[in-house]
Amino acid sequence: MEGIRKIMVLALEVRNCRQTVHQGISLAKLLEAQLFILHVEHNPFGAEGWNLPLLSLDEDYVDLVKEAKSELDRILSAEKADGLPVREIIVRGEPEKMVRGAVEREGIDLLIAPAHEESRLEHFLFGRINESILRNMPCSVLFVKENPSS
């Protein structure tokens, strides 16, 4: 793993990627690499073409984003206190485009993503992101299996 100076962890749905974040932290420490945590805010309910009254779903989505950010802050606070260079990036848009754009902008050497099978809700919200990542990233990709009991 020589030459890996910048590692990005993809945290689409924070509560389902704790293991992925922890693996990214471990690798960044081991390789003395800079760690980036990417969270993509994608709100399909705000998309054009929706003619249904989705106000409550939109409000639920805003709450979900706040909860995810809070959880991410909790996970990373100890690492930042220990001096690990961590940069959080939060972008809004279509996940496939946002992930690739962030990887290219930051010159990422290794992208770490959760390998769990997307639920129907995740497929609806984010699309088949793992397949897109595998086929389209300009860097190496490591998928991390999530332990269902954690």
Disulfide bonds with the S-S distance in Angstrom:
none
